[in-house]
Amino acid sequence: MVVPGEVIAGVDLKSLTKKDITLDTKMKAIHITLPHATIVQAPSIDSKDIQAISSEGIFSSDINWHEGFQLEDIAKQKIEKEAIQSGLLKIAENNARLALKEFF
């Protein structure tokens, strides 16, 4: 099966404490220690674009919907794992750092 999906990662700023933020009034700078990025939304699958490829050819058996739902769950797990392995969390941390740098 070819299963297109989406994973969203980010840095949760709600977990920041006063210890994570220091002000340098002389240098007019703010130093923020950001928490590590996490997956903020469970992987979603674009079910209308799923492609099933069968080696059975044109005489393939009927679709097993129960098996399809199990495969969807497996696909979500693989999508999340592969996103993490490809550096998604590091990218999210860098994007958060850049966004806050621009903001301040």
Residue frames relative to the residue before (quaternion, step in Angstrom):
aa qw qx qy qz dx dy dz
M 1.0000 0.0000 0.0000 0.0000 0.00 0.00 0.00
V 0.2160 -0.7133 0.6498 0.1494 3.52 -1.19 0.66
V 0.0173 -0.8292 0.5546 -0.0673 3.54 -0.47 1.26
P 0.2031 -0.7777 0.5812 0.1268 3.61 -0.43 1.14
G 0.0672 0.8122 -0.5745 0.0760 3.55 -0.94 0.85
E 0.2917 -0.7398 0.5855 0.1575 3.50 -1.38 0.10
V 0.0791 -0.7623 0.6417 0.0301 3.54 -1.08 0.84
I 0.1539 -0.7875 0.5919 0.0764 3.58 -0.93 0.90
A 0.0586 -0.7833 0.6189 -0.0070 3.53 -0.85 1.09
G 0.1026 0.8003 -0.5867 0.0684 3.54 -1.20 0.50
V 0.4691 -0.6284 0.5406 0.3046 3.49 -1.39 0.03
D 0.2936 -0.7689 0.5479 0.1498 3.57 -0.74 1.10
L 0.2414 -0.8102 0.5217 0.1143 3.56 -0.29 1.26
K 0.4926 0.6640 -0.4290 0.3639 3.60 1.24 -0.20
S 0.6786 0.5069 -0.2967 0.4410 3.57 1.11 -0.58
L 0.4473 0.6812 -0.4657 0.3449 3.61 1.24 0.03
T 0.1415 -0.7606 0.6275 0.0877 3.55 -1.13 0.72
K 0.7031 -0.4393 0.3351 0.4476 3.57 -1.29 0.09
K 0.6045 0.5704 -0.3505 0.4317 3.59 1.13 -0.63
D 0.6678 0.5221 -0.2928 0.4423 3.58 1.15 -0.59
I 0.7350 0.3658 -0.2004 0.5346 3.58 1.26 -0.30
T 0.0224 0.7796 -0.6253 0.0274 3.55 -0.84 1.00
L 0.2587 -0.7529 0.5902 0.1339 3.53 -1.11 0.82
D 0.1360 -0.7522 0.6402 0.0766 3.54 -0.97 0.89
T 0.2233 -0.8260 0.5041 0.1172 3.57 -0.04 1.31
K 0.5999 0.5597 -0.3670 0.4384 3.60 1.10 -0.60
M 0.7619 0.3502 -0.1790 0.5147 3.56 0.86 -0.99
K 0.3162 -0.7595 0.4950 0.2797 3.56 1.35 -0.19
A 0.4782 0.6520 -0.4321 0.3994 3.53 0.83 1.11
I 0.2311 -0.7230 0.6336 0.1499 3.51 -1.27 0.53
H 0.1263 -0.7697 0.6223 0.0665 3.55 -0.93 0.93
I 0.0332 -0.7993 0.5990 -0.0334 3.56 -0.69 1.14
T 0.2246 -0.7362 0.6232 0.1384 3.54 -0.90 0.97
L 0.2311 -0.8113 0.5274 0.1012 3.54 -0.38 1.27
P 0.4793 -0.6255 0.5169 0.3344 3.58 -1.14 0.59
H 0.6019 -0.5482 0.4255 0.3951 3.56 -1.23 0.33
A 0.5418 -0.6144 0.4715 0.3267 3.54 -1.18 0.62
T 0.1053 -0.7652 0.6329 0.0541 3.52 -1.26 0.57
I 0.5598 -0.5186 0.4903 0.4211 3.53 -1.32 0.09
V 0.1916 -0.8299 0.5179 0.0797 3.58 -0.54 1.15
Q 0.7685 0.1574 -0.1199 0.6085 3.57 1.27 -0.17
A 0.5241 -0.6339 0.4632 0.3300 3.56 -0.90 0.89
P 0.6038 -0.5719 0.4008 0.3842 3.59 -1.04 0.67
S 0.1707 -0.7618 0.6156 0.1075 3.53 -1.06 0.77
I 0.2656 -0.7617 0.5780 0.1231 3.51 -1.15 0.70
D 0.3501 -0.7055 0.5806 0.2064 3.52 -1.04 0.88
S 0.1997 -0.8563 0.4648 0.1037 3.56 0.28 1.30
K 0.6198 0.5527 -0.3664 0.4197 3.60 1.09 -0.46
D 0.7302 0.3995 -0.2360 0.5016 3.59 1.23 -0.37
I 0.3699 0.7127 -0.5097 0.3089 3.61 1.20 0.37
Q 0.1381 -0.7788 0.6084 0.0653 3.53 -0.97 0.90
A 0.1746 -0.7693 0.6082 0.0886 3.54 -0.81 1.03
I 0.1026 -0.7819 0.6144 0.0237 3.51 -0.81 1.06
S 0.0830 -0.8167 0.5711 0.0015 3.56 -0.70 1.09
S 0.3810 -0.7073 0.5449 0.2399 3.54 -1.07 0.74
E 0.5358 0.6471 -0.3904 0.3766 3.59 1.30 -0.06
G 0.4207 -0.7309 0.4532 0.2888 3.59 1.25 -0.18
I 0.8011 -0.3049 0.2084 0.4710 3.56 -1.22 -0.50
F 0.6840 0.4574 -0.2918 0.4876 3.61 1.18 -0.28
S 0.2442 0.7992 -0.5150 0.1908 3.58 1.09 0.67
S 0.5691 -0.6055 0.4415 0.3384 3.53 -1.23 0.52
D 0.6783 -0.4768 0.3610 0.4269 3.57 -1.30 0.21
I 0.5905 -0.5749 0.4395 0.3571 3.53 -1.27 0.50
N 0.2313 -0.7449 0.6125 0.1281 3.56 -0.97 0.92
W 0.3001 -0.8058 0.4844 0.1614 3.59 -0.15 1.31
H 0.6143 0.5418 -0.3558 0.4500 3.61 1.02 -0.73
E 0.6580 0.4921 -0.2990 0.4853 3.54 0.97 -0.88
G 0.6156 0.5637 -0.3336 0.4382 3.59 1.07 -0.73
F 0.6684 0.4855 -0.2992 0.4776 3.58 0.97 -0.85
Q 0.6229 0.5216 -0.3363 0.4762 3.58 1.07 -0.71
L 0.6570 0.5035 -0.3061 0.4703 3.56 0.98 -0.83
E 0.6063 0.5461 -0.3510 0.4593 3.59 1.10 -0.65
D 0.6483 0.5062 -0.3158 0.4729 3.60 0.96 -0.83
I 0.6427 0.5081 -0.3150 0.4792 3.57 0.99 -0.84
A 0.6393 0.5319 -0.3209 0.4532 3.58 0.99 -0.86
K 0.6393 0.5215 -0.3299 0.4587 3.62 0.94 -0.82
Q 0.6505 0.5077 -0.3159 0.4683 3.58 0.97 -0.84
K 0.6731 0.4910 -0.2958 0.4674 3.58 0.95 -0.88
I 0.6195 0.5416 -0.3446 0.4518 3.59 0.99 -0.78
E 0.6711 0.4873 -0.3016 0.4703 3.60 0.89 -0.91
K 0.6594 0.5145 -0.3076 0.4536 3.58 0.89 -0.94
E 0.6937 0.4724 -0.2793 0.4666 3.59 0.86 -0.94
A 0.6149 0.5376 -0.3495 0.4590 3.59 1.07 -0.66
I 0.6561 0.4958 -0.3056 0.4799 3.57 0.97 -0.85
Q 0.6681 0.5074 -0.2971 0.4560 3.59 0.92 -0.92
S 0.6857 0.4802 -0.2889 0.4644 3.59 1.08 -0.63
G 0.6282 -0.5898 0.3197 0.3940 3.61 1.26 0.10
L 0.2727 0.7981 -0.5032 0.1881 3.60 1.19 0.33
L 0.6744 0.4997 -0.3163 0.4421 3.62 0.86 -0.87
K 0.6392 0.5133 -0.3233 0.4728 3.59 1.01 -0.77
I 0.6360 0.5183 -0.3226 0.4720 3.58 1.00 -0.81
A 0.6459 0.5181 -0.3167 0.4626 3.59 0.96 -0.84
E 0.6499 0.5075 -0.3171 0.4686 3.59 0.99 -0.80
N 0.6553 0.5001 -0.3093 0.4740 3.60 0.96 -0.83
N 0.6527 0.5114 -0.3141 0.4624 3.59 0.98 -0.83
A 0.6356 0.5158 -0.3294 0.4707 3.60 1.01 -0.77
R 0.6452 0.5233 -0.3134 0.4601 3.57 0.96 -0.90
L 0.6828 0.4855 -0.2849 0.4657 3.58 0.87 -0.93
A 0.6458 0.5262 -0.3185 0.4524 3.58 0.96 -0.84
L 0.6873 0.4680 -0.2827 0.4782 3.58 0.92 -0.90
K 0.6090 0.5476 -0.3512 0.4537 3.57 1.05 -0.72
E 0.6733 0.4839 -0.2870 0.4798 3.57 0.93 -0.88
F 0.6377 0.5478 -0.3201 0.4369 3.57 1.03 -0.86
F 0.7567 0.3587 -0.1957 0.5104 3.57 0.86 -0.97
